[in-house]
Amino acid sequence: MTTLVKICGLSTPETIAAAVQAGAAYVGLVHFPKSPRHVSVAKAAMLRRDLPESAGVVLLVVDPEPYALAEAIRVIGPRVVQFHGSEPPAVLARTRSEFGVEVWKALGVKDAAALDKAAPYHGAADRLLFDAPASALPGGNGEAFDWNLLRLYRGPTPWGLAGGLTPANVAEAIRLTGAPLVDTSSGVERSPGIKDMDKIAAFCKAARL
């Protein structure tokens, strides 16, 4: 099974091109002003125009207002909307129904009991992303959780692994968890919000080993 790769928090045409060239299936655009990776709707739309149709554009939002979310989807045209806040399943289901996009939900994993939080999203989300618990930001903090918690996870919804993944550890993370998708942001940066094209290429290569 080939593991899919998502590179998140991209903000320049050059790093997006590097991700696509390296084989990333998804590129993430963060629309959350508190994040160092934040891009405006206008900039996200510009970056989106430079992408081939084959690229899976993921718009990451955190507890968005309904009108603002609708406008962002209309202007940017993402394939996926990734919810990274406290959004209930009904918000995901409504977004998918109204806009015809895939919807993903990120969930922080602190312990085995935290995996129970996934249950209400089955049927509402197209994919779950298991991430480290929120700290300074909802995600993108460069922190990992105990991957062994996912060794026996067999939920009915497609899922992915995020949190603290780097070119050096992603192969081991895949080996331990069997993750069908891996998602990195700070793990391929030189500094917060500044992506490194060589690290992007190295991450995608390592995820295929």
N, C-alpha and C positions, 0 to 999 in steps of 0.2 A: 504494500500500500504506500503510495506517495503522500507524504505529509505536505499539506498546503502551508504556505507562508504568507503572513500579513506583516507589512512594515508600516507602523503607525507613526503619526506625528510628523509627516512629511510637509515641507513648506516651501520648497523651491523646485523649479522644473528639472534642475540637474539631479537632485536626489531622487525625485520620482522616476526619472528616466533610468537611473542606476538600479532602482528597485525592480522595475519592469524588466530591464535587461538581465538582471540576475535571476529572474524566474519567479519573483513574488506573484502570487495569485491575487493578492489584495493590497491596495495602498490606502492608508488611513489619513483622513484630514480631520484635525481636531478643531471643533468649533466650541470653545469653552474659554472665555476671556481670562480666567485665572491660571490657565496652563501656559508655560513658556512655548508651547507648540501651537498655540491658538492661531487660526487664520480666519479672517473675516469671510462673510458670505461671498463678497465680490472676489477676494483673492482665491478662495476655494473654487469658485466657478472658473476663474482663469486657469488654475492648475488642472481642473477637470478637462478643459478644452484641449489641452496638450496630450491627453492620454488616448491610447488606442482603445477601441471598443472592447477588446478582450480583457482589459484591465478591470478588476473589480474595485470600484471606488466605494470606500466605506466612510460615511460621515459620522463622526463621534460627537455625541451631545450628552449633556448632563442636566437632567431635570428641566428640559426646555419648555418654554411657554408654547401653547398650541399654535398660536399665530406665527410666532418666530420659526417654529419647526416647519410649518407648512411652507413658509416663504423660502427657507433654506433648501428644502427638498425641491421646490419648484425651480429655483435659480441654479442650483448646483447639479441636480440630476444624478444623485448617487444610486448605485445598485443596492447598497446596504445602509441602513441606519443602525448604528451601535449605541445603545443606551447604557450609560455608565454611572447613573445616579441611583435614586431610590424609586424609579418608575415602576408602578404596578403592572401586572400582566395585561390589564385592560388597555393601557396606553400603547403597548406594543401591538396588540391585536388590532386596535383601531388604526394605528399608523400603517400597518401592512394592508389593511382593507381599503383605506382611503387613498393611498398613494401607490400601491402596487410594488412596494419595495420589500426586500428581505429585512427582517428585524433581528438584531442580535442583542443579548443582554449579558453584561459583565457582572459577575458575582464574586465578592471577596471570600476567600477560603481561609479560615483560621484553624479549623479543626474538622474532624469527620462530620460532626453535627451540622456544620455550615453547608454541607452538600444537600441537606434537606431543603435549603432555600431554593433549590432548582425546581422542585416539584410543581409549584404553582405556575411556572413558566412553560411547562410542557404543553404544546398545543398553541401557545401564544408566540413563542420565539422560534425563529428558524435555526438559531445556533446560540449556545451558551458559551461564554468565555469565563473560565475559572482563573481568577487573578489573586494576587496578594490582597489582604484587606487594605482598605483606604487608609491613607495617613495624611501627608501634607496635601496630596491631590487624590482624586478618586482612582487614578491609575498613573502609569508612567513614572513611578517612584524608584524603579530599579530594584525592587525588593521581591524576593521569591518566597513561596510558601513550601510546605513539605509535600513534594510531588508524590510521595508514597501514598498519600491520601486518595490519589486517583488510580492507583493500581487496579482496583477491582470495580471502578465506576463503570456502570453499564446503563446509563440513563437512555430514554427513548429519543432524546433530542440530540442532533449533531452538536459537537462541542469543540472547544479549542483551549489551549493553554497559554496563559500570559503571566507576566510578573517576573522580572529579574532575568529574563532569557538573554543570552549573549552568544556570540560565535563560539565561545569556549565551552558552554554548557548545554547548548540546545540539543546536541545529539544524545547526550545522556538523559535529558528530560524526555525526549521522545522514546528512548529505550525503556525508561521506567514506567511511563504512563500510557504509551501507545497513542499519544495525542494525534488526532487527524488533522489538526491545524495548530500552528504556533504563531504567536503574535509578539513582536518586540517593538520597543520605541527607544527608551533610554539606553538599551543594550547596544545600539548601533550609533551612538552619539559621541562627539568629541567633548561637548559641554551641553547643558540643558537646552534642548530645542535645536541644536546644531548637529545635523546628521553627518556621518562619515561614509562616503561612498565605498571605500574599501571594506569597512565593517559590514555594510549592507551586503556586499558580494560574499564576504566570508560567512555571514550568517546563513544566507540562502544555500550556499554550498554545504555547510555543516548539517543543515536540516535534511539534506538529501543523502547523507552518508548512512 
